[in-house]
Amino acid sequence: MEDATLRQHIADYDRWKKGLDTQFNRFSHWLEEHFPNSAGARQVVQQARQLLVEDQFTVALVGEFSRGKTELINALLSHTYGKRLLPSRPGRTTMCPTEIFSDGTEQASVRLLPIETLATNTSLESFRRIPQKWVNFDFDPDDADATRDALMKVAATKAVTPEEAARYGFDRRHLDGNGNLVQIPAWRYALISLPHPLLAQGLRIIDTPGLNALGNEPELTLSTLPGSQAVAFLLSADAGVSGTDLNMWETHLVPLKEHRGTAVMALLNKIDVLWDDPDEDADQMLRKMRAEVSKLLALPQENVVGVSAKKALLARAERDPVMLQQSRFGDFEKLLVQRLMEHRDKVANHRSLHQALTLMADTRDLLKRRLNSGRATLEHLKRHGATSPDQVEELKQLHSTAKEQHKYCHQELLTLKSSQRMLARQRASLLAPVSSQQLQQLIDETRRALNERWSPLGLARAIDGFMGGVEHQLGNLEREVDQANRLVDAIYDRSTLSNIISAEQHFDIAGFRAALRGLHRQAAQLRRSPQLLLARRNRLTERFVATLANEVGRMYSQMISSVDGWLEQVLEPLKQHVQYQKHLLNRHLIKLTELKQKTQSKRTDLRALEEELVRNHSALGALEDLLKHTHAAPQPIPPAPVANNVTPLKAPATT
């Protein structure tokens, strides 16, 4: 029974990351042993390791209630246990946005953020850093009853007046009512940690239930979903695209796909209902429905697949390969594999990994050249005899040459340190356009504009004015970045090592600028949603504006962090090359001095140079062995027709 496509790829990806992390760890220890003055190099390696540790593959599920999202999650996680992990029953089993992941321990837990926090403008991201605001429930994942009881808490509701629901930002049209009260979720957000192999290997699942949940939490649309590597839009195979489905698609997913570049797929779940009519060809009906949905949503047909999560779960529990194939769950998993391959290709080409691997290769090449030079010197001395007058003079010349090279390296380091200080002085002017003060000024101006005219048109103008100010600031930043890049070019051009160090060192804000422009277009479309158009000034509209400002602030913080990292690391390839060369020359000088003194005293002894060669040969051997085991990502399983452009990941070159 072959159903290991997604599981195998996630496991292979996890092994690749862990293997690369092990390699970086070994290199860091190698630097400590063979190159004590290598703090900068070890920091480069540590940044690469941090990237690998923090990396996750996030799948977000979006859809109205009763589309089978919970059963889809169960089917995704059923590889290991072949059973339902999350409780599923008719009706609404998930009332609030839910994040499912592994915290790396064997303990299972549910953390719930009370709905009352919607009365504030504090973001979900901020609440993550305030653990005392959450209600925690630990449970034994091997105890079915305890697991069900703990996870069913996510579905809890509470009865409130329509006015209170409106204050929280809920649209009453999408709420169940009873007399003078309406039912709203008891919780704003849920975090579920499970000790599951796929989750432990980096899979994270986000469930966003219903139009009300998305419309009431702008952070989901503006931040959480764009941060996902794959977004699955769930529809019901027997109903197609309903009015609320289309509303959700146009308001929240079209801007995500078109303006933020997020990979979105549509899933027609519950295709098993098509099997019940003996007079109809289920496959033909599904093909027709896929074509209709593809046309209506303007999605490529290969990104619209039909599945039966319920039958896939049952097939794995009963180990029934025929039913598993009929469920077509493999088509969905292969789409996820395609997204995973694209994601890990981005990770493999990340600047941090490239810089660490380049540093390893450059260190190896420099050590190899130093070793070859030492061997040539030793052979030459052996051929001419250690006690001849010419030998004494030649040793003096070798010592003088090495001393000059050592002096040159020292001067080069002083120049680089001066260049580093000059580059560091650029920080203030470089970051001035995106300072917290500049951003706060924009936010204050936007709030004043909204206070003067709070209406749909006023909101639109305020958003456009705010994002126009952001665009202006980025234009100023781009000019400062161009000047800093020219300075870096000049520093590299002055160095005789510029032809040895082959790494692109320019800082580029194009990605940040594109993301912020996408955010603007997405926010402009989101503010046209009925919930915001029909609302007067309330918590929802205030939260929308605050979320937009927070998201811009988060991107600014990322830019500032990236600029700081770049300023600190951009000259590191040159510095480490010169420092290591100086380190090797220093040891070589010591050995030549010992040999010269012994030769002058008429004692034949070349062991000093031989010891240095043995030491360098041992160091090179360890480094060669480390580089030999560079962990390239595994070859992919041949994809199905729905994902026929999956390509294997190539690890960054190390030579």
C-alpha positions in Angstrom: 0.0 0.0 0.0 1.9 3.1 -1.3 0.7 6.2 0.5 4.0 7.6 1.8 4.4 10.5 -0.7 4.1 13.5 1.6 5.5 11.6 4.6 8.6 10.6 2.7 9.3 14.1 1.4 8.9 15.8 4.7 11.1 13.2 6.4 13.7 13.6 3.6 13.6 17.4 4.0 13.9 17.1 7.7 17.0 14.8 7.3 18.5 17.2 4.8 18.2 20.1 7.3 19.5 18.0 10.2 22.4 16.7 8.1 23.3 20.3 7.0 23.0 21.5 10.6 25.3 18.7 11.7 27.8 19.7 9.0 27.7 23.3 10.2 28.2 22.2 13.8 31.2 20.1 12.9 32.7 23.0 10.9 32.2 25.3 13.9 34.1 22.8 16.1 36.8 22.6 13.4 37.2 26.4 13.5 37.5 26.4 17.3 40.2 23.7 17.1 42.2 24.9 14.0 41.4 28.6 13.8 40.9 30.1 17.3 40.5 33.7 16.1 37.3 32.8 14.1 34.5 34.4 16.1 33.1 36.1 13.0 33.2 32.9 11.0 31.4 31.0 13.7 28.7 33.7 13.8 28.1 33.2 10.1 27.7 29.5 10.7 25.4 30.0 13.7 23.1 32.2 11.6 22.8 29.4 9.0 22.0 26.9 11.8 19.4 29.2 13.2 17.7 29.4 9.8 17.5 25.6 9.6 16.2 25.3 13.2 13.4 27.8 12.7 12.3 26.7 9.3 8.8 25.1 9.1 6.4 24.1 6.3 3.0 25.6 7.0 -0.2 24.4 5.4 -3.3 26.7 5.9 -6.8 25.4 5.5 -9.5 27.9 4.6 -13.1 27.2 4.2 -16.6 27.6 5.6 -18.0 25.3 8.3 -18.8 21.7 7.4 -16.3 21.5 4.5 -14.4 18.7 6.2 -11.3 20.5 7.3 -11.0 18.6 10.5 -11.2 15.3 8.7 -8.7 16.5 6.2 -6.3 17.2 9.0 -7.0 13.8 10.4 -6.2 12.2 7.0 -2.9 14.2 6.8 -1.8 13.0 10.2 -3.1 9.4 9.9 0.1 8.0 8.4 1.5 7.1 11.7 -1.5 6.0 13.7 -4.1 5.1 11.1 -6.8 6.7 13.2 -8.6 9.9 13.9 -6.5 12.2 16.1 -8.9 15.3 16.2 -12.5 14.8 17.2 -14.9 15.0 14.3 -18.7 15.1 14.4 -21.5 16.7 12.5 -21.7 20.4 12.9 -19.0 22.9 13.9 -16.0 21.1 15.5 -13.6 24.1 15.2 -15.0 27.5 16.2 -11.8 29.5 16.3 -8.6 29.7 14.2 -6.4 26.8 15.3 -2.7 26.1 14.9 -1.4 22.5 15.1 2.3 21.8 15.5 4.9 20.1 17.7 6.8 21.9 20.3 9.5 19.2 20.3 8.4 17.4 23.4 6.2 14.3 24.1 3.7 16.4 26.0 0.4 17.3 24.2 -1.4 20.5 25.1 -4.1 22.9 24.1 -3.6 26.7 24.7 -6.7 28.9 24.2 -6.8 32.7 24.0 -10.1 34.0 25.4 -12.4 35.8 23.0 -12.5 38.8 25.3 -9.0 39.8 24.1 -10.8 41.0 20.9 -11.8 44.0 23.0 -8.2 45.2 22.7 -6.1 46.2 19.6 -3.3 43.9 20.8 -2.2 41.6 18.0 -2.2 37.8 18.1 1.6 37.9 17.7 1.9 40.0 20.8 -0.4 37.7 22.8 1.9 34.8 21.9 4.5 36.5 24.1 2.1 36.8 27.0 1.6 33.2 28.2 -0.5 34.2 31.2 -3.3 35.4 28.9 -3.8 31.9 27.6 -5.8 29.0 29.2 -3.8 25.8 29.1 -4.9 22.1 29.1 -2.3 19.3 29.0 -3.5 15.8 28.0 -2.2 12.3 27.3 -2.2 11.9 23.4 -2.4 8.1 23.9 -5.6 8.4 25.9 -8.5 8.7 23.3 -11.0 10.1 25.8 -8.6 12.7 27.3 -7.6 13.8 23.8 -11.2 14.2 22.6 -12.2 16.1 25.7 -9.2 18.4 25.5 -9.5 19.1 21.8 -13.3 19.6 21.9 -12.7 22.7 24.0 -11.8 24.4 20.8 -15.4 24.2 19.7 -16.7 25.9 22.8 -19.1 28.9 22.3 -20.7 31.4 24.6 -24.0 33.4 24.4 -23.7 37.2 24.2 -26.0 40.0 23.1 -25.9 41.1 19.4 -24.4 44.4 20.6 -21.5 42.7 22.4 -20.9 40.5 19.3 -20.8 43.6 17.2 -18.3 45.2 19.6 -16.0 42.3 19.1 -16.4 42.7 15.3 -18.6 39.7 14.5 -21.1 39.8 11.6 -24.5 38.7 13.1 -25.5 37.3 9.7 -23.0 34.5 10.2 -23.9 33.8 13.8 -26.4 31.3 15.3 -29.0 33.0 17.5 -31.3 31.9 20.3 -33.8 34.5 21.4 -32.1 37.8 22.2 -28.6 36.2 22.3 -26.2 35.0 19.7 -23.5 32.4 19.9 -19.9 33.4 19.4 -16.7 31.4 19.8 -15.4 31.2 23.4 -11.9 31.5 22.2 -10.0 33.8 19.9 -7.2 31.4 18.9 -6.1 27.9 19.7 -2.6 26.4 19.8 -2.5 22.6 19.7 0.8 20.9 20.3 0.9 17.2 19.4 3.9 14.7 19.5 3.4 13.6 15.9 6.3 12.6 13.6 5.1 14.8 10.7 4.7 17.8 13.0 8.0 17.1 14.7 9.7 17.2 11.3 8.4 20.7 10.6 4.9 20.4 9.3 2.5 23.1 10.8 -1.2 23.2 10.1 -3.4 26.2 10.4 -7.2 25.9 10.3 -9.2 29.1 9.7 -12.9 28.2 10.1 -15.5 30.2 8.4 -15.9 33.7 6.9 -16.6 35.2 10.3 -13.2 34.0 11.7 -11.3 35.5 8.7 -13.3 38.7 8.6 -13.0 39.3 12.4 -9.3 38.7 12.6 -7.5 40.8 9.9 -4.1 39.5 11.1 -5.0 36.1 9.7 -5.4 37.5 6.2 -2.7 40.1 6.3 0.0 38.1 8.1 -0.8 34.5 9.0 -1.9 33.2 5.6 0.8 35.1 3.6 3.4 33.3 5.9 2.1 29.9 4.8 3.8 27.9 2.1 0.5 26.3 0.9 -3.1 27.5 1.3 -5.9 25.0 0.6 -9.4 26.4 0.0 -12.0 23.7 0.9 -15.2 23.3 -1.0 -17.9 20.7 -0.9 -18.0 18.4 -3.9 -21.8 18.1 -3.8 -22.4 21.9 -3.6 -19.5 23.4 -5.6 -18.9 27.1 -4.9 -21.6 28.7 -2.7 -22.2 32.4 -2.2 -20.2 32.5 1.1 -17.4 30.5 -0.5 -17.2 33.0 -3.3 -17.3 35.9 -0.8 -14.4 34.3 1.1 -12.4 33.6 -2.1 -12.7 37.1 -3.5 -12.2 39.0 -0.2 -9.4 37.0 1.4 -7.8 34.6 -1.1 -7.7 36.4 -4.4 -5.6 39.3 -2.9 -3.4 36.7 -1.2 -2.8 34.9 -4.5 -2.5 37.9 -6.8 -0.8 40.4 -4.5 1.3 38.3 -2.0 2.3 35.5 -4.3 0.9 32.8 -2.0 0.4 29.3 -3.5 -3.4 28.6 -3.3 -5.2 25.4 -4.3 -8.8 24.4 -4.2 -10.0 21.1 -2.8 -13.4 19.6 -3.6 -13.9 17.5 -0.5 -16.4 14.7 0.1 -16.2 13.4 -3.5 -17.6 10.1 -2.0 -21.1 11.6 -2.3 -20.6 11.4 -6.1 -20.3 7.6 -5.8 -23.9 7.2 -4.5 -25.6 7.8 -7.9 -25.4 4.6 -10.0 -26.7 6.4 -13.1 -23.8 8.9 -13.1 -20.1 8.5 -13.9 -18.4 9.8 -10.7 -15.1 10.5 -12.5 -16.9 12.4 -15.3 -18.9 14.4 -12.7 -15.7 15.3 -10.9 -13.9 16.3 -14.1 -16.8 18.6 -14.9 -16.9 20.1 -11.5 -13.1 20.7 -11.4 -13.4 22.5 -14.7 -16.3 24.7 -13.5 -14.5 25.6 -10.2 -11.2 26.2 -12.2 -13.1 28.7 -14.4 -15.0 30.4 -11.7 -12.0 30.9 -9.4 -9.5 31.5 -12.3 -7.3 28.8 -11.0 -5.3 26.4 -13.2 -7.2 23.1 -13.3 -4.2 21.2 -12.0 -4.6 23.2 -8.8 -8.2 22.1 -8.3 -8.4 18.5 -7.0 -11.2 16.3 -5.7 -10.6 14.3 -2.5 -12.5 12.4 0.1 -10.7 13.0 3.4 -13.2 10.7 5.2 -12.5 7.7 2.9 -8.7 8.4 2.9 -8.7 8.2 6.7 -10.8 5.0 6.6 -8.6 3.4 4.0 -5.5 4.0 6.0 -7.2 2.6 9.1 -8.3 -0.5 7.3 -5.1 -0.6 5.1 -7.3 -0.6 1.9 -5.3 0.5 -1.1 -8.3 0.5 -3.5 -10.3 2.8 -1.3 -7.2 5.0 -0.7 -6.8 5.4 -4.5 -10.5 6.1 -4.9 -10.2 8.9 -2.3 -7.7 10.7 -4.6 -6.0 11.9 -1.4 -2.7 11.3 -3.1 -3.4 14.1 -5.6 -3.7 16.6 -2.8 -0.5 15.3 -1.1 1.4 15.6 -4.4 0.3 19.3 -4.6 1.7 19.7 -1.1 4.9 18.0 -2.2 5.2 20.5 -5.0 4.9 23.4 -2.6 7.4 21.7 -0.2 9.9 21.4 -3.0 9.5 25.1 -3.9 9.9 26.1 -0.3 13.0 24.1 0.4 14.6 25.4 -2.8 14.2 28.9 -1.4 15.7 27.7 1.9 18.7 26.1 0.1 19.4 29.3 -1.7 19.0 31.5 1.3 21.9 34.0 1.8 22.8 32.6 5.2 23.3 29.1 3.9 25.2 30.2 0.9 27.5 32.4 2.9 28.3 29.5 5.4 28.9 27.0 2.6 31.1 29.5 0.7 33.1 30.1 3.9 33.7 26.4 4.3 34.8 26.0 0.7 37.1 29.1 0.8 38.7 27.9 4.1 39.4 24.5 2.5 40.9 26.1 -0.6 43.1 28.5 1.3 44.4 25.7 3.6 45.0 23.5 0.5 47.1 26.2 -1.1 49.1 26.8 2.1 49.7 23.1 2.4 50.9 22.8 -1.2 53.2 25.8 -0.7 54.7 24.2 2.5 55.3 20.9 0.8 57.1 22.6 -2.1 59.3 24.5 0.4 60.1 21.3 2.4 61.0 19.3 -0.7 63.2 22.2 -2.0 65.1 22.3 1.3 65.6 18.6 1.4 67.0 18.5 -2.1 69.6 21.2 -1.4 70.8 19.9 2.0 70.2 21.6 5.3 73.7 22.6 6.2 74.9 24.2 2.9 75.6 28.0 2.9 73.0 28.4 0.2 70.5 26.7 2.5 71.1 29.2 5.3 70.6 32.1 2.9 67.5 30.5 1.4 66.0 30.0 4.8 66.6 33.7 5.5 64.9 34.5 2.2 61.9 32.2 3.0 61.6 33.7 6.4 61.7 37.3 5.0 59.1 36.4 2.3 56.7 34.9 4.9 57.2 37.9 7.2 56.3 40.3 4.3 53.2 38.2 3.5 52.3 38.2 7.2 52.8 42.0 7.3 50.7 42.4 4.3 47.9 40.4 5.8 48.1 42.5 9.0 47.8 45.7 6.9 44.9 44.2 4.9 43.1 43.4 8.2 43.7 47.0 9.4 42.3 48.3 6.2 39.2 46.0 6.4 38.6 47.0 10.0 38.7 50.7 8.9 36.3 49.8 6.1 34.0 48.0 8.5 33.9 51.1 10.7 33.2 53.3 7.7 30.4 51.0 6.6 29.0 50.9 10.2 28.8 54.7 10.1 26.4 54.3 7.2 23.8 52.6 9.4 22.2 55.8 10.8 21.6 57.3 7.3 20.8 53.9 5.9 18.0 53.1 8.3 16.7 56.7 8.9 13.9 56.3 6.3 12.5 53.2 8.0 13.0 54.2 11.6 10.4 53.6 14.3 10.0 57.4 14.6 9.2 57.7 10.9 6.7 54.9 11.0 5.0 56.2 14.1 4.7 59.6 12.4 2.8 57.9 9.5 0.6 56.0 12.0 -0.2 59.2 13.9 -1.1 61.0 10.6 -3.3 58.1 9.6 -5.2 58.1 12.9 -5.7 61.9 12.7 -7.2 61.5 9.2 -9.5 58.7 10.4 -10.6 60.8 13.4 -11.5 63.6 11.1 -13.5 61.4 8.7 -14.4 57.9 9.8 -16.3 56.4 6.8 -15.6 53.8 4.1 -14.2 56.5 1.9 -12.2 58.0 4.7 -10.8 54.6 5.6 -9.8 54.0 2.0 -8.0 57.4 1.8 -6.3 56.8 5.1 -5.0 53.4 4.0 -3.8 54.8 0.7 -2.2 57.7 2.4 -0.5 55.5 4.9 0.9 53.0 2.4 1.8 55.9 0.1 4.0 57.2 2.9 5.5 53.7 3.3 6.3 53.6 -0.4 8.0 57.1 -0.1 10.1 55.9 2.8 11.2 52.8 0.9 12.2 55.0 -2.0 14.5 56.9 0.3 15.8 53.7 1.7 16.6 52.4 -1.7 18.7 55.4 -2.5 20.7 54.9 0.7 21.1 51.2 0.0 22.5 52.0 -3.5 25.1 54.2 -1.9 26.0 51.5 0.6 26.3 48.9 -2.1 28.6 51.2 -4.1 30.8 51.5 -1.0 30.9 47.7 -0.6 31.9 47.4 -4.3 34.7 49.8 -3.8 36.0 47.9 -0.8 35.9 44.6 -2.7 37.6 46.2 -5.7 40.5 47.4 -3.6 41.1 44.0 -2.2 43.4 41.6 -4.0 41.1 38.8 -2.9 38.1 40.0 -4.8 38.7 37.4 -7.5 38.9 34.7 -4.8 35.7 35.5 -2.9 32.8 34.7 -5.1 29.7 35.8 -3.3 27.1 38.4 -4.2 27.4 41.0 -1.5 24.8 43.6 -2.5 21.9 44.3 -0.2 18.6 44.2 -2.0 15.2 45.5 -0.7 13.3 44.4 -3.8 11.7 41.5 -1.9 10.6 43.8 1.0 9.3 46.4 -1.4 7.2 43.8 -3.3 5.8 42.4 -0.1 4.8 45.8 1.2 3.2 46.7 -2.2 1.3 43.4 -2.1 0.2 44.2 1.5 -1.2 47.5 0.3 -3.2 46.0 -2.5 -4.4 43.2 -0.3 -5.5 45.7 2.4 -7.2 47.9 -0.2 -9.3 44.9 -1.3 -9.9 43.6 2.2 -11.3 47.0 3.4 -14.1 46.6 0.8 -15.4 43.5 2.6 -19.1 43.9 3.8 -18.0 43.7 7.5 -15.8 46.8 7.1 -18.0 48.6 4.6 -21.1 48.3 6.8 -19.4 49.0 10.0 -19.2 52.2 11.8 -16.1 52.9 13.9 -15.8 49.8 16.1 -13.2 47.4 17.3 -13.1 45.6 14.0 -12.2 48.6 11.9 -9.8 49.8 14.6 -8.2 46.3 14.7 -8.0 46.3 10.9 -6.0 49.6 10.9 -3.9 48.5 13.8 -3.1 45.2 12.1 -2.0 46.9 8.9 0.2 49.2 10.9 1.6 46.3 12.9 2.3 44.3 9.7 4.2 47.2 8.2 6.1 47.6 11.5 6.9 43.8 11.4 8.3 44.1 7.9 10.3 47.3 8.9 11.7 45.3 11.8 12.7 42.5 9.4 14.4 45.1 7.1 16.3 46.7 10.0 17.4 43.3 11.2 18.5 42.3 7.7 20.4 45.6 7.2 22.1 45.2 10.6 23.1 41.6 9.7 24.3 42.7 6.3 26.4 45.5 7.6 28.0 43.1 10.1 28.6 40.3 7.7 29.1 41.8 4.3 32.9 42.1 4.7 33.2 38.8 6.6 34.3 36.7 3.6 37.3 39.1 3.1 38.1 39.3 6.8 38.0 35.6 7.4 40.1 34.9 4.4 42.8 37.3 5.5 42.6 36.3 9.2 43.0 32.6 8.4 45.8 33.3 6.0 47.6 35.4 8.6 47.0 32.6 11.2 48.6 30.0 8.9 51.5 32.3 8.0 52.1 33.0 11.7 52.5 29.3 12.4 54.7 29.0 9.3 56.9 31.9 10.5 57.4 30.2 13.9 58.5 27.0 12.3 60.9 28.8 9.9 62.4 30.7 12.8 63.0 27.5 14.7 64.5 25.8 11.6 66.7 28.8 10.8 68.1 28.9 14.3 68.9 25.2 14.3 70.5 25.4 10.8 72.7 28.3 11.9 73.9 26.2 14.8 74.9 23.5 12.2 72.2 21.1 13.4 70.3 19.4 10.6 66.6 19.4 11.5 63.6 19.8 9.1 61.2 18.4 11.6 59.7 21.8 12.4 58.4 22.3 8.9 57.3 18.6 8.7 55.3 19.1 11.9 53.5 22.0 10.4 52.7 20.1 7.3 51.4 17.2 9.3 49.2 19.5 11.3 47.9 21.3 8.2 47.3 17.9 6.4 45.3 16.7 9.4 43.2 19.8 9.4 42.6 19.7 5.7 41.7 16.0 5.9 39.1 16.7 8.6 37.7 19.6 6.5 37.7 17.6 3.3 35.8 14.9 5.1 33.3 17.4 6.4 32.7 18.9 2.9 32.5 15.5 1.3 29.3 14.9 3.2 27.5 18.0 2.1 23.9 17.1 2.4 22.1 17.6 -0.9 18.4 17.4 -0.8 16.9 14.1 -1.9 15.4 13.4 -5.3 11.7 13.7 -5.4 9.2 10.9 -6.0 7.9 11.1 -9.6 4.9 13.4 -9.4 1.4 12.8 -10.6 0.0 14.7 -13.6 -1.4 17.4 -11.2 2.1 18.3 -10.1 4.2 17.5 -13.1 6.7 20.3 -12.7 8.3 19.2 -9.4 12.0 19.4 -9.7 14.8 18.1 -7.5 16.5 20.5 -5.1 20.1 21.2 -5.7 22.3 22.1 -2.7 24.3 25.3 -3.0 27.7 24.7 -4.5 30.6 24.4 -2.1 33.5 24.8 -4.4 
